[in-house]
Amino acid sequence: MLLREVEYAKPASVAEAIELLAANDGARALAGGQTLVNVMKARAASPDALIDLNGLDELRGVELAADGTLTIGAMTTYTEIMASAEAKARPILGEVCAQIADVQVRNRGTIGGNVCSNDPTNHLPPLMAAVGARMTIASATGVGSTEPASIVEREVAAADFFLGVYMTAVGPGELLTKIAIPAGKHDGFAAVTLGADGTCIVNAAATVDGAVRVAIGCVDAVPVVVTVDSPDAVAEAVRGAGLEPPSDVHASSAYRAHLAEVLATRAARQAAERS
Ligand SMILES: Cc1cc2nc3c(=O)[nH]c(=O)nc-3n(C[C@H](O)[C@H](O)[C@H](O)COP(=O)(O)OP(=O)(O)OC[C@H]3O[C@@H](n4cnc5c(N)ncnc54)[C@H](O)[C@@H]3O)c2cc1C
Protein backbone atom coordinates (compact mmCIF):
# COMPACT_ATOMS: atom_id res chain seq x y z
CA MET A 1 0.00 0.00 0.00
CA LEU A 2 1.27 3.51 -0.75
CA LEU A 3 2.10 5.85 2.11
CA ARG A 4 -0.32 8.60 2.98
CA GLU A 5 1.09 12.07 2.27
CA VAL A 6 3.54 13.12 4.99
CA GLU A 7 5.83 16.07 5.61
CA TYR A 8 9.54 15.24 5.59
CA ALA A 9 12.55 17.00 7.09
CA LYS A 10 16.20 15.99 7.27
CA PRO A 11 17.76 18.07 10.07
CA ALA A 12 21.46 18.87 10.09
CA SER A 13 21.91 18.64 13.87
CA VAL A 14 20.42 16.89 16.90
CA ALA A 15 19.26 20.28 18.22
CA GLU A 16 17.39 20.95 14.97
CA ALA A 17 15.82 17.48 15.05
CA ILE A 18 14.57 18.01 18.60
CA GLU A 19 13.20 21.45 17.77
CA LEU A 20 11.31 20.01 14.78
CA LEU A 21 9.88 17.21 16.94
CA ALA A 22 8.93 19.64 19.71
CA ALA A 23 7.24 22.04 17.29
CA ASN A 24 4.81 19.40 15.96
CA ASP A 25 3.06 16.78 18.16
CA GLY A 26 2.33 14.74 15.04
CA ALA A 27 6.00 14.48 14.02
CA ARG A 28 7.93 11.21 14.45
CA ALA A 29 11.62 10.43 14.28
CA LEU A 30 12.61 8.25 11.32
CA ALA A 31 15.55 5.95 12.08
CA GLY A 32 16.01 2.78 10.00
CA GLY A 33 12.34 2.85 8.99
CA GLN A 34 12.12 -0.94 9.35
CA THR A 35 9.16 -0.69 11.73
CA LEU A 36 7.86 2.83 11.17
CA VAL A 37 7.51 2.70 7.38
CA ASN A 38 5.81 -0.69 7.59
CA VAL A 39 3.22 0.52 10.12
CA MET A 40 2.67 3.62 7.98
CA LYS A 41 2.09 1.43 4.92
CA ALA A 42 -0.41 -0.62 6.92
CA ARG A 43 -2.04 2.67 8.02
CA ALA A 44 -1.59 1.61 11.65
CA ALA A 45 0.22 4.94 12.18
CA SER A 46 0.08 8.13 10.17
CA PRO A 47 2.46 10.78 11.47
CA ASP A 48 2.09 14.30 10.10
CA ALA A 49 5.84 14.64 9.59
CA LEU A 50 8.91 12.43 9.50
CA ILE A 51 12.08 13.84 11.03
CA ASP A 52 14.81 11.81 9.33
CA LEU A 53 17.75 11.18 11.68
CA ASN A 54 19.91 9.53 9.02
CA GLY A 55 22.10 12.58 8.42
CA LEU A 56 23.08 12.90 12.09
CA ASP A 57 26.53 11.34 12.53
CA GLU A 58 26.55 12.58 16.15
CA LEU A 59 23.93 9.88 16.86
CA ARG A 60 26.10 7.07 15.41
CA GLY A 61 28.98 5.03 16.75
CA VAL A 62 30.19 2.99 19.69
CA GLU A 63 32.57 4.37 22.34
CA LEU A 64 34.35 2.37 25.02
CA ALA A 65 35.34 4.24 28.20
CA ALA A 66 38.27 3.30 30.44
CA ASP A 67 35.89 1.75 32.99
CA GLY A 68 34.40 -0.52 30.32
CA THR A 69 31.17 1.44 29.83
CA LEU A 70 29.96 1.33 26.24
CA THR A 71 28.08 4.31 24.83
CA ILE A 72 26.15 3.50 21.67
CA GLY A 73 24.56 6.22 19.56
CA ALA A 74 20.84 5.71 18.95
CA MET A 75 21.33 5.62 15.15
CA THR A 76 23.96 2.86 15.26
CA THR A 77 22.76 -0.06 13.13
CA TYR A 78 22.84 -3.72 14.16
CA THR A 79 25.48 -4.35 11.47
CA GLU A 80 27.66 -1.55 12.87
CA ILE A 81 27.38 -3.00 16.38
CA MET A 82 28.29 -6.47 15.08
CA ALA A 83 31.37 -5.02 13.33
CA SER A 84 32.46 -2.71 16.15
CA ALA A 85 35.72 -3.62 17.93
CA GLU A 86 34.57 -1.56 20.94
CA ALA A 87 31.21 -3.37 21.19
CA LYS A 88 33.11 -6.67 21.55
CA ALA A 89 33.83 -5.53 25.13
CA ARG A 90 30.29 -6.80 25.78
CA PRO A 91 30.08 -9.68 23.26
CA ILE A 92 26.37 -10.42 23.79
CA LEU A 93 25.48 -7.17 21.98
CA GLY A 94 26.88 -8.24 18.62
CA GLU A 95 25.73 -11.82 19.12
CA VAL A 96 22.10 -10.79 19.63
CA CYS A 97 22.16 -8.19 16.82
CA ALA A 98 23.34 -11.00 14.50
CA GLN A 99 20.15 -12.92 15.32
CA ILE A 100 17.79 -10.11 14.26
CA ALA A 101 15.89 -10.79 11.02
CA ASP A 102 18.02 -10.70 7.85
CA VAL A 103 20.95 -8.74 6.48
CA GLN A 104 18.73 -6.01 4.96
CA VAL A 105 17.00 -5.33 8.29
CA ARG A 106 20.35 -5.46 10.14
CA ASN A 107 21.88 -2.95 7.73
CA ARG A 108 19.08 -0.41 8.26
CA GLY A 109 17.65 -1.13 11.73
CA THR A 110 19.10 0.82 14.65
CA ILE A 111 19.49 0.14 18.36
CA GLY A 112 17.51 3.33 19.08
CA GLY A 113 14.64 2.39 16.77
CA ASN A 114 14.52 -1.11 18.22
CA VAL A 115 14.10 0.05 21.83
CA CYS A 116 11.89 3.06 20.95
CA SER A 117 9.41 0.89 19.06
CA ASN A 118 9.28 -1.49 22.07
CA ASP A 119 7.60 -4.19 20.06
CA PRO A 120 7.35 -6.93 22.72
CA THR A 121 8.73 -9.47 20.20
CA ASN A 122 11.91 -7.44 19.55
CA HIS A 123 15.27 -8.82 20.63
CA LEU A 124 16.77 -5.74 22.28
CA PRO A 125 14.32 -4.64 25.03
CA PRO A 126 14.99 -7.72 27.22
CA LEU A 127 18.71 -7.53 26.46
CA MET A 128 18.84 -3.87 27.53
CA ALA A 129 16.93 -4.70 30.71
CA ALA A 130 19.26 -7.61 31.58
CA VAL A 131 22.53 -5.71 31.05
CA GLY A 132 21.30 -2.67 32.99
CA ALA A 133 21.41 -0.18 30.10
CA ARG A 134 20.75 3.52 30.66
CA MET A 135 19.02 5.61 27.98
CA THR A 136 19.72 9.31 27.39
CA ILE A 137 16.64 11.24 26.26
CA ALA A 138 16.96 14.80 24.96
CA SER A 139 14.30 17.47 24.66
CA ALA A 140 14.10 21.21 24.00
CA THR A 141 12.83 23.93 26.28
CA GLY A 142 11.54 27.26 25.08
CA VAL A 143 10.58 26.15 21.55
CA GLY A 144 8.46 28.87 19.89
CA SER A 145 9.69 31.65 22.18
CA THR A 146 11.80 34.53 20.88
CA GLU A 147 14.86 33.13 22.73
CA PRO A 148 16.84 30.24 21.18
CA ALA A 149 15.61 26.87 22.50
CA SER A 150 17.95 25.00 24.83
CA ILE A 151 18.46 21.23 24.84
CA VAL A 152 18.15 19.31 28.09
CA GLU A 153 19.00 15.65 28.70
CA ARG A 154 17.78 13.09 31.20
CA GLU A 155 18.94 9.53 31.80
CA VAL A 156 16.44 6.70 32.27
CA ALA A 157 17.30 3.15 33.39
CA ALA A 158 16.08 0.36 31.10
CA ALA A 159 13.87 -0.82 33.97
CA ASP A 160 11.92 2.47 33.71
CA PHE A 161 12.23 2.98 29.94
CA PHE A 162 9.79 0.35 28.62
CA LEU A 163 6.26 1.39 29.57
CA GLY A 164 3.91 -0.66 27.40
CA VAL A 165 3.42 -2.12 23.93
CA TYR A 166 5.01 0.45 21.56
CA MET A 167 5.32 2.85 24.54
CA THR A 168 8.52 4.06 26.16
CA ALA A 169 9.74 6.89 28.35
CA VAL A 170 10.49 8.90 25.19
CA GLY A 171 7.66 11.43 25.11
CA PRO A 172 6.37 13.72 22.35
CA GLY A 173 9.08 16.12 21.23
CA GLU A 174 11.85 13.98 22.72
CA LEU A 175 14.68 12.04 21.14
CA LEU A 176 16.67 9.07 22.38
CA THR A 177 20.27 10.06 21.69
CA LYS A 178 22.44 7.29 23.19
CA ILE A 179 22.47 4.17 25.33
CA ALA A 180 25.09 3.47 28.00
CA ILE A 181 25.87 -0.15 28.84
CA PRO A 182 28.03 -0.94 31.87
CA ALA A 183 31.06 -3.24 31.70
CA GLY A 184 30.40 -6.96 31.85
CA LYS A 185 30.88 -10.18 29.92
CA HIS A 186 28.76 -12.69 31.76
CA ASP A 187 25.66 -12.59 29.62
CA GLY A 188 23.38 -15.05 27.85
CA PHE A 189 20.50 -14.97 25.39
CA ALA A 190 18.05 -17.63 24.25
CA ALA A 191 15.03 -17.44 21.96
CA VAL A 192 12.53 -19.58 20.12
CA THR A 193 11.65 -17.90 16.84
CA LEU A 194 9.28 -18.40 13.92
CA GLY A 195 11.72 -20.22 11.66
CA ALA A 196 15.31 -19.13 11.06
CA ASP A 197 15.79 -15.35 11.51
CA GLY A 198 12.12 -15.06 12.46
CA THR A 199 10.17 -13.07 15.02
CA CYS A 200 10.60 -14.26 18.61
CA ILE A 201 7.87 -16.36 20.20
CA VAL A 202 9.65 -15.96 23.54
CA ASN A 203 13.15 -14.67 24.26
CA ALA A 204 15.26 -14.23 27.39
CA ALA A 205 18.45 -12.35 28.20
CA ALA A 206 20.51 -12.91 31.35
CA THR A 207 23.39 -11.24 33.13
CA VAL A 208 25.41 -12.56 36.06
CA ASP A 209 26.94 -9.77 38.13
CA GLY A 210 26.79 -11.20 41.63
CA ALA A 211 23.06 -11.94 41.26
CA VAL A 212 21.52 -13.52 38.17
CA ARG A 213 19.21 -11.04 36.39
CA VAL A 214 16.98 -12.46 33.65
CA ALA A 215 14.68 -10.39 31.42
CA ILE A 216 12.03 -12.28 29.45
CA GLY A 217 10.45 -10.87 26.30
CA CYS A 218 7.18 -11.66 24.42
CA VAL A 219 5.30 -12.66 27.59
CA ASP A 220 4.05 -9.22 28.61
CA ALA A 221 3.95 -5.64 27.28
CA VAL A 222 7.40 -4.96 28.71
CA PRO A 223 10.32 -7.26 29.57
CA VAL A 224 9.65 -9.22 32.78
CA VAL A 225 12.72 -9.17 35.04
CA VAL A 226 13.48 -11.79 37.69
CA THR A 227 16.55 -11.67 39.91
CA VAL A 228 17.83 -14.76 41.73
CA ASP A 229 21.02 -16.09 43.33
CA SER A 230 21.76 -18.94 40.95
CA PRO A 231 20.74 -20.23 37.50
CA ASP A 232 19.22 -23.26 39.27
CA ALA A 233 16.66 -20.94 40.89
CA VAL A 234 15.54 -19.28 37.65
CA ALA A 235 12.80 -21.73 36.57
CA GLU A 236 11.05 -21.56 39.94
CA ALA A 237 11.30 -17.75 40.02
CA VAL A 238 9.77 -17.51 36.53
CA ARG A 239 7.01 -19.93 37.56
CA GLY A 240 6.33 -17.73 40.60
CA ALA A 241 6.26 -14.51 38.58
CA GLY A 242 2.59 -14.99 37.68
CA LEU A 243 3.13 -14.65 33.93
CA GLU A 244 0.01 -14.43 31.79
CA PRO A 245 1.50 -14.41 28.29
CA PRO A 246 -0.68 -13.69 25.26
CA SER A 247 -2.03 -16.46 23.01
CA ASP A 248 -1.93 -16.06 19.24
CA VAL A 249 -1.67 -18.12 16.08
CA HIS A 250 1.97 -18.89 16.84
CA ALA A 251 1.76 -20.09 20.44
CA SER A 252 -0.71 -20.57 23.26
CA SER A 253 -0.32 -18.73 26.53
CA ALA A 254 0.62 -21.99 28.29
CA TYR A 255 3.32 -22.79 25.71
CA ARG A 256 4.81 -19.29 26.07
CA ALA A 257 4.82 -19.67 29.86
CA HIS A 258 6.65 -22.99 29.45
CA LEU A 259 9.16 -21.45 27.02
CA ALA A 260 9.75 -18.58 29.46
CA GLU A 261 11.02 -21.03 32.11
CA VAL A 262 13.13 -23.01 29.66
CA LEU A 263 14.68 -20.03 27.86
CA ALA A 264 15.28 -18.00 31.02
CA THR A 265 17.16 -20.97 32.50
CA ARG A 266 19.10 -21.50 29.26
CA ALA A 267 20.13 -17.81 29.09
CA ALA A 268 21.12 -17.79 32.79
CA ARG A 269 23.26 -20.95 32.40
CA GLN A 270 24.97 -19.48 29.34
CA ALA A 271 25.71 -16.29 31.31
CA ALA A 272 27.04 -18.26 34.29
CA GLU A 273 29.28 -20.42 32.08
CA ARG A 274 30.95 -17.22 30.87
CA SER A 275 31.72 -16.15 34.46
C1 LIG B 1 11.04 -8.25 8.05
C2 LIG B 1 11.40 -7.71 9.40
C3 LIG B 1 11.72 -8.59 10.42
C4 LIG B 1 12.06 -8.10 11.69
N1 LIG B 1 12.40 -8.99 12.68
C5 LIG B 1 12.85 -8.51 13.87
C6 LIG B 1 13.30 -9.40 14.88
O1 LIG B 1 13.30 -10.62 14.74
N2 LIG B 1 13.75 -8.86 16.06
C7 LIG B 1 13.79 -7.51 16.27
O2 LIG B 1 14.22 -7.08 17.33
N3 LIG B 1 13.35 -6.65 15.33
C8 LIG B 1 12.88 -7.12 14.14
N4 LIG B 1 12.43 -6.25 13.19
C9 LIG B 1 12.30 -4.82 13.53
C10 LIG B 1 13.62 -4.12 13.24
O3 LIG B 1 14.60 -4.56 14.13
C11 LIG B 1 13.48 -2.59 13.31
O4 LIG B 1 14.67 -2.14 12.78
C12 LIG B 1 13.31 -1.98 14.67
O5 LIG B 1 12.19 -2.47 15.36
C13 LIG B 1 13.11 -0.47 14.53
O6 LIG B 1 14.33 0.14 14.25
P1 LIG B 1 14.45 1.23 13.12
O7 LIG B 1 15.80 1.82 13.26
O8 LIG B 1 14.11 0.64 11.82
O9 LIG B 1 13.38 2.31 13.61
P2 LIG B 1 12.17 3.03 12.86
O10 LIG B 1 11.29 2.02 12.22
O11 LIG B 1 12.66 4.14 12.01
O12 LIG B 1 11.43 3.67 14.14
C14 LIG B 1 10.70 2.87 15.04
C15 LIG B 1 10.02 3.76 16.09
O13 LIG B 1 10.99 4.32 16.96
C16 LIG B 1 10.97 5.75 16.91
N5 LIG B 1 12.37 6.17 16.97
C17 LIG B 1 13.40 5.68 16.25
N6 LIG B 1 14.56 6.22 16.65
C18 LIG B 1 14.26 7.09 17.64
C19 LIG B 1 15.05 7.95 18.46
N7 LIG B 1 16.38 8.02 18.36
N8 LIG B 1 14.41 8.69 19.39
C20 LIG B 1 13.05 8.63 19.52
N9 LIG B 1 12.26 7.81 18.78
C21 LIG B 1 12.87 7.06 17.85
C22 LIG B 1 10.30 6.10 15.59
O14 LIG B 1 9.68 7.39 15.63
C23 LIG B 1 9.29 4.97 15.47
O15 LIG B 1 8.15 5.25 16.26
C24 LIG B 1 12.07 -6.69 11.92
C25 LIG B 1 11.74 -5.80 10.89
C26 LIG B 1 11.40 -6.30 9.63
C27 LIG B 1 11.07 -5.34 8.53
The ligand as a Gaussian input file, in Angstrom:
#p B3LYP/6-31G(d) Opt

LIG

0 1
 C       11.044000      -8.253000       8.053000
 C       11.396000      -7.707000       9.397000
 C       11.720000      -8.591000      10.425000
 C       12.060000      -8.099000      11.687000
 N       12.404000      -8.985000      12.681000
 C       12.845000      -8.514000      13.865000
 C       13.305000      -9.401000      14.883000
 O       13.299000     -10.623000      14.739000
 N       13.752000      -8.860000      16.056000
 C       13.786000      -7.511000      16.273000
 O       14.215000      -7.083000      17.327000
 N       13.346000      -6.650000      15.331000
 C       12.881000      -7.115000      14.143000
 N       12.429000      -6.251000      13.191000
 C       12.296000      -4.820000      13.527000
 C       13.616000      -4.117000      13.236000
 O       14.598000      -4.557000      14.133000
 C       13.479000      -2.595000      13.313000
 O       14.668000      -2.136000      12.783000
 C       13.308000      -1.977000      14.665000
 O       12.189000      -2.473000      15.357000
 C       13.113000      -0.471000      14.534000
 O       14.328000       0.139000      14.252000
 P       14.447000       1.228000      13.120000
 O       15.805000       1.823000      13.263000
 O       14.109000       0.640000      11.815000
 O       13.375000       2.310000      13.612000
 P       12.166000       3.027000      12.864000
 O       11.294000       2.016000      12.223000
 O       12.660000       4.139000      12.014000
 O       11.432000       3.665000      14.143000
 C       10.701000       2.866000      15.039000
 C       10.022000       3.763000      16.092000
 O       10.991000       4.322000      16.960000
 C       10.971000       5.751000      16.908000
 N       12.373000       6.171000      16.969000
 C       13.399000       5.677000      16.250000
 N       14.560000       6.222000      16.655000
 C       14.259000       7.092000      17.639000
 C       15.048000       7.951000      18.461000
 N       16.382000       8.021000      18.356000
 N       14.415000       8.692000      19.387000
 C       13.049000       8.630000      19.524000
 N       12.259000       7.815000      18.785000
 C       12.873000       7.061000      17.851000
 C       10.297000       6.101000      15.594000
 O        9.679000       7.387000      15.631000
 C        9.289000       4.975000      15.470000
 O        8.145000       5.250000      16.258000
 C       12.074000      -6.694000      11.921000
 C       11.737000      -5.801000      10.893000
 C       11.398000      -6.301000       9.633000
 C       11.070000      -5.341000       8.534000

